[in-house]
Amino acid sequence: MATVNRNTPLIQLDNEQYPTYMSDIKALFPNTIFPQTLSDEDVLEFGFALVVPTDRPDAPIVTEGKPALVDGVWTQTWLSSDYSAAEKALQFEGLKQSMAANIESFRVSQFEKGFPYSFAEGEYHVQIRTTDRQNISSIRVIAKEAIAAGKELPIKFRVYENKTVQLTAEEFVELADTTFLRVSEGYQAAWDLKDLVDISDDVSDFPELPESLFAPVTSFAKGQ
């Protein structure tokens, strides 16, 4: 004997309406006082039957069907199907767009940290966000003017690690030239990843994100 409570799905036998619940029985019999729970035999007396649950199938699209009477027992049924070719194509396109967005977020985070570079104080990272590049470009102009005038120009520069390093005008121009190359390198690496996603035929073809967009080269002047 099974117990029926207010959340137990039932089927109304005269019209096979499903799902119905104890509240529907109470609505049909307003003058009857009901306990908190009923038995499956009790609900039969009111014209309802318990629907035995079954496992939901593992399929792309699953909807609950109309209960079936199997060996005298009302049993839960499921309708399952696969996605159409058009639906699969649309879903895959969404996954490609999501992966491309992940690559772009990775590129942004990589530019925020920047590329590794050797300073007199040690190896640190040079940030290359848009404002960073504008700042480096502006200082490079001043540094070039100082070099042309034969003037010494100590330049203090803040790195990703929140440490201030000091460079000469010549060293800063070298840093600025390296920055240009590293920015191009970072963008190209991100574009290559996006191109691989674009030509993919399956999720398994998607590239894995590397640890860094930048090759482990620390100084433009020392060779790349």
C-alpha positions, 0 to 999 in steps of 0.5 A, a space after each residue: 500500500 502506497 501513501 499519497 500526499 499533496 505532492 503525489 501525482 495522480 490520474 483522474 480515471 474518468 477523463 484520464 486528466 494528468 497530473 492531478 493531486 489531492 487538492 483536486 480530489 478535495 475540490 470534487 468532494 468539498 464536504 469531505 474531511 480529508 487527512 493529511 495523507 491517503 492510501 492508493 486504495 483510498 484515492 481509487 474510491 474517489 476515482 483517482 489512481 496513483 501514477 508509479 514514477 519511472 526513471 527519466 531517460 538519458 536523451 537530449 530532449 525528454 518530456 513527460 508523456 501520458 501515463 500508461 496502464 501497464 499490468 493494471 498499474 498506471 505508470 509514468 511514461 517519457 517521450 525522448 528524441 534527439 535534436 534536429 540537424 538545425 538545432 544541433 547546428 544552432 547549439 554548436 554555434 552558440 558553443 563556438 561563440 561562448 568559447 570565443 568569448 572565453 578566449 577574449 576574456 583570457 586575452 584581456 586578463 593576459 594583457 592586464 598582467 602583461 608580458 615578462 621583462 628583465 629589469 635591473 631589479 629583476 624580472 617583472 611583468 609590463 602591463 599592456 592594457 589600452 591605458 598602459 600602452 598609451 602611457 608607454 607611448 607618451 613616455 617613449 616620445 619624451 625619452 626619444 627627445 631626451 636622447 636626441 638632446 643628449 640629456 639624461 632622463 631617469 624614468 620610474 616605471 610601475 610594473 604589474 607586481 606593484 614595484 617601481 623600477 628605474 630605467 634610462 631613456 634608452 632603456 625605456 625606448 627599448 621597453 616601449 619597442 618590446 611592448 609594441 611587439 608583445 602587444 602584436 604577439 598577444 593579439 595574434 595568439 588570441 586570434 589564432 585561438 579564435 580561428 581554430 574555434 571558428 573552423 572547428 567541427 566539434 567541441 572536441 576540436 576546440 583548442 585549450 587555453 595556454 598558460 600564457 599568450 606570450 613566449 618566455 622572452 624577457 628583452 627585445 634588445 637581447 634578441 627574440 
